[in-house]
Amino acid sequence: MPLTFPLTRNAAPASTERIAEIHADPGFGAYFTDHMAVATWRQGSGWGGDGVVPYAPFQLDPSCAVLHYAQEVFEGLKAYRHADGSIWLFRPERNAQRLQASSRRLMLPELPVEDFLASIEQLVRVDAAWTPAAVGGEASLYIRPFMFANEPFLGVRAAQRVTYSVIASPVGPYFPGGVKPVNIWVTDEYSRAGKGGTGAAKCGGNYASSLIAQYEGAAHGCSQVLFADAGTGVNTEELGGMNIMVITAEGELITPALTGTILEGVTRDSILTVASELGLRPVARTITLAEIFDRVDSGDIIEAFACGTAAVLTPVAEFRSRQGNHAVGSEPGERTLQIREAILDLQYGRAEDTHGWLRRVV
């Protein structure tokens, strides 16, 4: 039976005035809506106990499996308010499919796509007032579905009770003062994922293990870190939370191919599709760090950017490493901004959705 996520209303929802106050300066992931979606999976009976309920803390047993063995996965997507007041999701089916793939890798139950969509749509409808208008910026409602092992048991095996939930948070523009290029630290000491590991899954452990390199980069004036492959340290992979792309003088848009150690970004896939419509030649292949550095230094790579749900596109100013620095440019590239605007125009309904990527909720 499909899950329906029946509503139990919050008896003390935020006032219209309080929501407006939060929308004026939401930050990122600092405030949460009045409700959350929940469901429980049990070995032998499957999914049930679904609902949209008041936002509240979970009560976990100290022996809860996720606290000891990190069996959890999550997703990230946004709801966008269009000029006419309607609210839309952008390619949520891809997030549903990726959550299933992550769940398989972490030995968690797969949530059917229709149940994933129902949970998000019901939550967005109930808390529609929390989705900010995009006028004058890129504000949206960030949506975080997640799943974790919620069984009191100390033993290394797949959990027999699992909790699924969706929470939502209004967020402002990633670059409130305008799009600014960032410096990228290229670590030669730490790896994000190895062959056969969890690199292609969206799980918290990947992000936790990347933090030490992130702080290493911060000490060198960088706000993001780029990882090479764990096997050789030669091939470019991805940032701690974003995919990487470069643009050549000949009009190629190059990004590392998916090899099982790189997260298959929804924004990444969307950019590869849109880029060809903008006259670029998208190429997904193995690309070494040395090739990127050499071609940046020679002027053959003229733009570079990272991409993901939060920022859409983040221009790269410089790649820095212990071996030297490689400057791309102090201003966002023309093509980078063109691609970024094309994706945003689709998400906010300012351009025709010829791909069928948008899904109306309200």
Secondary structure, 3 states (H helix, E strand, C coil): CCCCCCECCCCCCCCHHHHHHHHHCCCCCCCCCCEEEEEEEECCCEEEEEEEEECCCCCCCCCEHHHHHCCEEECCEEEEECCCCCEEEECHHHHHHHHHHHHHHCCCCCCCHHHHHHHHHHHHHHCHHHCCECCCCCCEEEEEEEEEECCECCCCCCCCEEEEEEEEEEECCCCCCCCCCEEEEECCCCCCCCCCCCCCCCCHHHHHHHHHHHHHHHCCCCCEEEEECCCCCCEEEEECCCEEEEEECCCEEEEECCCCCCCCCHHHHHHHHHHHHCCCEEEEECCEHHHHHHHHHHCCEEEEEEEECCCEEEEEEEEEECCEEEECCCCCCHHHHHHHHHHHHHHCCCCCCCCCCEEECC
